[in-house]
């Protein structure tokens, strides 16, 4: 675990502006294999998002094979959207295998505040040391033990209301915490950024948030990457692709297809030009 003078990533404490394009180029150069344990609704979309962006998805969740398979991947993404005892066992086995192998993994605590079962599951997963936690404001508040107005998987809290909780959670868990919404907030407990990319059409398409978690895992899979900055880059890339997709979309259906095309066509140069990232 880092010393008290380090950030959770071991990076310098001062906040700098990340270079998202460099992270995109590094991710594509490695083309990481990302194991995704996600919900039934999101599987197809998450796999296509990873492929379009330049990574390789593996959709495995059975505890009987995750201990053996997970060390073969370069990163792991866990989304608790539709949990069951069997799936929960697979999540915990995979997270434990990732920790043992030194692989980064990302936790998406979907609707963690809705039931005690989800809260207990997320508590078990937090103990297995995720590299990144990505959720909406209500989910991050609930995970941090704060009061929340969340409605199932939907956030009823603004991102700003979860910023202090995100910092506290990052400091306690040594994970990068990303609170996503109209303007995203990312912190490693010391440094913080706001990412303003995105489009109002994005919440109209199911599973895009779940897919973003998998994309974050792909970006943090790059060996030696600053995980906080890589998370910022993933959010900016996904949000900018949404902006580009919305320009020619006539509704949620055409937008979903255009988003994949925009991710596939994204260049590091375009990402650096279009990313709206500010230190906080």
C-alpha positions in Angstrom: 0.0 0.0 0.0 1.4 3.5 -0.8 2.9 5.6 1.9 1.0 8.5 3.5 2.8 11.0 1.2 1.7 9.3 -2.0 -1.5 9.2 -3.9 -3.2 5.8 -4.4 -1.5 5.5 -7.8 1.9 6.5 -6.5 1.8 9.6 -8.7 2.8 13.1 -7.7 0.3 14.9 -5.6 -0.1 18.0 -7.7 -3.0 17.9 -10.2 -2.0 18.2 -13.9 -4.0 18.1 -17.0 -3.9 14.5 -18.4 -3.2 13.9 -22.1 -6.1 11.6 -23.1 -4.9 11.0 -26.6 -1.7 9.4 -25.3 -3.7 7.0 -23.1 -5.9 6.1 -26.0 -2.9 5.3 -28.2 -1.3 3.2 -25.5 -4.5 1.3 -24.9 -4.8 0.5 -28.6 -1.2 -0.4 -28.9 -1.7 -3.1 -26.1 -5.2 -4.1 -27.2 -5.9 -5.4 -23.7 -8.0 -8.5 -23.0 -10.6 -7.3 -20.5 -12.7 -9.8 -18.6 -16.1 -8.4 -18.1 -18.5 -9.7 -15.4 -21.6 -7.5 -16.2 -25.4 -7.7 -16.2 -27.6 -9.4 -18.8 -28.7 -6.1 -20.3 -25.2 -4.8 -20.9 -23.2 -7.8 -22.2 -23.6 -7.2 -25.9 -23.2 -3.4 -25.7 -20.1 -3.6 -23.4 -18.4 -6.1 -25.7 -19.1 -4.0 -28.8 -17.8 -0.8 -27.0 -14.5 -2.5 -26.1 -14.1 -3.9 -29.6 -14.9 -0.5 -31.2 -12.4 1.3 -29.0 -9.6 -1.1 -29.6 -9.7 -3.6 -26.7 -10.7 -7.3 -26.6 -13.7 -8.4 -24.4 -14.1 -11.7 -22.6 -17.5 -12.2 -21.0 -16.9 -14.8 -18.3 -18.5 -14.9 -14.8 -18.5 -18.5 -13.5 -16.5 -19.0 -10.3 -15.5 -22.4 -11.6 -13.3 -20.8 -14.3 -12.6 -17.2 -13.2 -9.7 -18.2 -10.9 -8.0 -19.9 -13.9 -9.0 -17.4 -16.6 -8.7 -14.0 -14.9 -4.8 -14.0 -14.7 -4.8 -14.4 -18.5 -6.5 -11.0 -18.9 -4.9 -7.6 -18.6 -7.8 -6.1 -16.6 -11.2 -7.0 -15.1 -14.5 -5.1 -15.0 -17.1 -6.1 -12.5 -20.7 -4.7 -12.7 -23.1 -5.9 -10.1 -26.2 -5.0 -12.1 -28.1 -8.3 -11.9 -26.5 -10.2 -9.0 -27.3 -13.7 -7.8 -25.4 -15.9 -5.4 -23.7 -17.8 -8.3 -22.7 -14.6 -10.1 -21.6 -13.0 -6.8 -19.3 -16.0 -6.2 -17.8 -15.5 -9.7 -17.3 -11.8 -9.0 -15.4 -12.4 -5.8 -13.4 -15.2 -7.2 -12.4 -13.0 -10.2 -11.5 -10.0 -8.1 -9.5 -12.2 -5.8 -7.6 -13.7 -8.7 -7.0 -10.2 -10.2 -5.6 -8.9 -6.9 -3.3 -12.0 -6.5 -2.1 -11.5 -10.1 -1.5 -7.7 -9.7 -4.1 -6.9 -12.4 -6.2 -3.7 -12.2 -9.9 -4.2 -11.8 -12.8 -1.8 -11.9 -16.0 -1.9 -9.7 -19.4 -0.6 -10.9 -21.6 -0.7 -7.8 -24.9 -0.6 -9.6 -27.8 0.4 -7.3 -25.7 -0.4 -4.2 -28.0 1.5 -1.9 -31.1 -0.3 -3.1 -30.8 -3.5 -1.1 -28.8 -5.0 1.8 -27.7 -7.8 -0.5 -26.0 -5.4 -2.9 -24.5 -3.5 0.0 -23.0 -6.7 1.4 -21.7 -7.8 -2.0 -20.0 -4.4 -2.6 -18.5 -4.5 0.9 -16.9 -7.9 0.0 -15.7 -6.6 -3.3 -14.2 -3.4 -1.8 -12.1 -5.6 0.5 -10.5 -7.1 -2.7 -9.0 -3.7 -3.6 -10.4 -2.4 -6.9 -8.1 0.0 -8.8 -11.1 2.1 -9.9 -14.7 2.5 -8.7 -17.1 4.1 -11.2 -20.7 4.9 -10.4 -23.3 7.6 -10.5 -23.5 10.1 -7.6 -26.1 8.2 -5.6 -24.1 5.0 -5.9 -20.9 6.6 -4.8 -22.7 8.2 -1.8 -24.2 4.9 -0.8 -20.9 3.1 -1.2 -19.2 5.7 1.0 -21.9 5.3 3.7 -23.6 8.7 3.1 -27.2 9.5 2.7 -28.5 9.2 -0.9 -31.7 9.8 -2.9 -31.0 7.2 -5.5 -33.8 5.3 -7.2 -32.6 1.8 -8.1 -29.8 2.2 -10.7 -30.8 5.8 -11.4 -29.1 8.7 -9.6 -31.3 11.3 -7.9 -28.2 13.1 -6.6 -26.1 15.6 -8.5 -22.4 14.8 -9.1 -21.4 17.8 -6.9 -23.1 16.2 -3.9 -20.9 13.2 -4.1 -17.5 14.9 -4.5 -16.5 14.9 -0.9 -17.7 11.3 -0.5 -15.7 10.3 -3.5 -12.5 11.8 -2.1 -13.1 10.1 1.2 -13.8 6.8 -0.5 -10.7 7.1 -2.6 -8.6 7.8 0.5 -10.1 4.9 2.4 -10.0 2.3 -0.4 -6.8 3.5 -2.3 -8.9 3.3 -5.5 -9.5 6.0 -8.1 -13.2 7.0 -7.8 -15.1 8.3 -10.8 -18.5 9.9 -10.3 -20.2 10.1 -13.7 -23.0 12.4 -14.7 -23.5 15.5 -16.9 -20.0 16.6 -15.7 -17.9 13.7 -14.4 -15.7 14.0 -11.3 -12.6 11.8 -10.9 -10.3 11.7 -7.8 -7.6 9.5 -6.4 -8.1 11.1 -3.0 -5.5 13.9 -3.6 -5.9 15.0 -7.2 -9.2 15.6 -8.9 -10.5 16.5 -12.4 -13.8 17.3 -14.0 -14.7 15.9 -17.4 -17.4 17.8 -19.3 -17.7 15.6 -22.4 -20.9 13.9 -23.2 -24.3 14.3 -24.7 -27.9 14.2 -23.3 -28.7 11.4 -25.6 -26.4 9.0 -23.8 -28.7 8.3 -20.8 -31.4 7.4 -23.4 -29.5 4.2 -24.4 -29.4 1.4 -21.9 -26.1 -0.2 -20.8 -23.8 2.8 -21.8 -22.8 3.4 -18.2 -22.0 -0.3 -17.8 -20.0 -0.2 -21.0 -18.1 2.8 -19.8 -16.9 0.8 -16.8 -15.5 -1.8 -19.1 -13.8 0.9 -21.2 -12.2 2.3 -18.1 -10.8 -1.1 -17.4 -9.3 -1.2 -20.8 -7.5 2.2 -20.3 -6.1 1.3 -16.9 -4.9 -2.1 -18.3 -1.8 -0.3 -19.8 1.2 -1.2 -17.7 2.7 1.8 -15.9 -0.3 4.0 -16.7 -1.3 6.6 -14.1 -4.7 5.0 -13.3 -6.4 8.3 -12.4 -5.3 10.0 -15.6 -6.2 6.8 -17.6 -9.7 6.9 -16.0 -10.1 10.6 -17.0 -9.0 9.7 -20.6 -11.5 6.9 -20.8 -14.3 9.2 -19.7 -13.3 11.9 -22.1 -13.0 9.4 -25.0 -16.5 8.0 -24.3 -18.1 11.4 -23.8 -16.5 12.9 -26.9 -17.7 9.9 -29.0 -21.2 10.5 -27.7 -21.0 14.2 -28.8 -19.8 13.1 -32.3 -22.5 10.4 -32.5 -25.3 12.8 -31.6 -24.5 15.1 -34.5 -25.9 12.7 -37.0 -28.3 10.7 -34.9 -32.1 11.0 -35.2 -32.9 9.2 -32.0 -31.5 6.7 -29.5 -31.4 3.8 -32.0 -29.3 5.5 -34.6 -27.3 7.1 -31.8 -26.3 3.7 -30.3 -24.9 2.7 -33.7 -23.2 6.0 -34.3 -21.5 5.8 -30.9 -19.7 2.6 -31.8 -18.6 4.1 -35.1 -17.3 7.2 -33.3 -15.3 5.2 -30.8 -13.8 3.2 -33.7 -12.9 6.3 -35.6 -11.6 8.3 -32.6 -7.9 9.3 -33.0 -5.6 10.4 -30.3 -5.3 13.8 -31.9 -9.1 14.3 -32.1 -9.4 13.2 -28.5 -6.8 15.7 -27.3 -8.5 18.5 -29.3 -12.0 17.6 -28.1 -11.5 16.5 -24.5 -12.8 19.0 -22.0 -10.9 18.2 -18.8 -10.1 20.6 -16.0 -8.3 20.1 -12.7 -10.6 20.5 -9.7 
